Each structure stands twice: as structure tokens, then as C-alpha cells.
Amino acid sequence: MYLDSAKKTELFTTYGKGTTDTGSAESQIALFSFRIKNLTEHMKQNRKDHSTERALTGLVGKRRALLNYLKKRDINRYRDIVKALGLRK
């Protein structure tokens, strides 16, 4: 599978505060971004997969909501995560 526990731990360590920091906004945004990237590649090959397209749209919305939350709470953390992940905005 593309997202195993080792990959999750790596994402949480890189973007969160530690390996057990699974709930912070930064670690969740990083996890959503990884999943969005993989689903986007899947959608390029499978145009008619509507259930995956719906899941992808939902993930983008969740990530956007977390980014908006982080922007309201702490603009410096928002800027850091956007720069680290290379997101547009």
C-alpha cells in the first residue's frame, strides 16, 4: 500500500512536533497533501473513476479548512507549512 505506518511516521516526524504528533494541523495537512498527490496521479490515469474523484475533492476541502484554521490562529505556522509543502496560496 502506498501509505503504510512507516510513511505516516515519517510525515509526522518531518512536519509535526514528533512521531506521536498525529493531531496537529501541520501533520494533518502534510498527510492530506501526500494523499492528494497520490490520488491526483491515479486520476490522471483513470479519468472515469468518479468515487475517487469525490474522495479527492473531499480531501482538498479538508486540507483547505485546516489551512484556513491555521492561518487564523498562527500566520507564521501557516506560512511555514505552505512553504515546506510547496502549496500555492
TILUMPA-298586 format. One record per residue (C-alpha): residue in three letters; x, y, z. Coordinates in steps of 0.05 Angstrom, whole numbers, padded with zeros to 5 digits, always signed. Layout:
N
AlaXYZ ...
//
This chain:
89
Met+00000+00000+00000 Tyr+00024+00070-00015 Leu+00012+00096+00056 Asp+00037+00049+00109 Ser+00053+00064+00182 Ala+00127+00078+00167 Lys+00108+00132+00116 Lys+00059+00163+00165 Thr+00111+00164+00220 Glu+00160+00198+00172 Leu+00108+00251+00154 Phe+00091+00264+00227 Thr+00164+00269+00246 Thr+00181+00316+00188 Tyr+00122+00363+00193 Gly+00096+00353+00263 Lys+00128+00360+00331 Gly+00147+00287+00337 Thr+00130+00215+00317 Thr+00068+00214+00361 Asp+00043+00283+00340 Thr-00014+00258+00296 Gly-00065+00311+00311 Ser-00031+00377+00299 Ala-00054+00418+00239 Glu+00014+00414+00206 Ser+00018+00339+00208 Gln-00054+00331+00184 Ile-00041+00379+00126 Ala+00021+00340+00107 Leu-00017+00275+00109 Phe-00074+00303+00067 Ser-00024+00332+00017 Phe+00010+00264+00009 Arg-00056+00230-00003 Ile-00079+00285-00051 Lys-00015+00278-00092 Asn-00025+00203-00099 Leu-00099+00208-00116 Thr-00083+00261-00168 Glu-00035+00213-00202 His-00088+00159-00200 Met-00139+00206-00231 Lys-00092+00223-00288 Gln-00093+00150-00309 Asn-00166+00135-00291 Arg-00209+00193-00315 Lys-00276+00158-00304 Asp-00264+00138-00231 His-00317+00182-00201 Ser-00314+00154-00130 Thr-00240+00171-00125 Glu-00254+00240-00155 Arg-00305+00252-00100 Ala-00256+00229-00046 Leu-00202+00274-00075 Thr-00249+00334-00073 Gly-00265+00319-00001 Leu-00192+00315+00018 Val-00177+00381-00016 Gly-00234+00413+00023 Lys-00209+00384+00090 Arg-00139+00409+00076 Arg-00165+00478+00057 Ala-00205+00481+00121 Leu-00144+00464+00163 Leu-00102+00515+00126 Asn-00155+00568+00138 Tyr-00156+00549+00212 Leu-00081+00553+00217 Lys-00080+00619+00181 Lys-00128+00649+00231 Arg-00092+00620+00292 Asp-00019+00629+00275 Ile+00003+00661+00210 Asn+00076+00640+00219 Arg+00059+00567+00225 Tyr+00014+00574+00164 Arg+00070+00605+00123 Asp+00120+00552+00145 Ile+00075+00493+00126 Val+00056+00524+00059 Lys+00129+00536+00042 Ala+00151+00467+00066 Leu+00099+00430+00025 Gly+00104+00477-00035 Leu+00030+00493-00036 Arg+00002+00550-00076 Lys-00032+00606-00037 
//
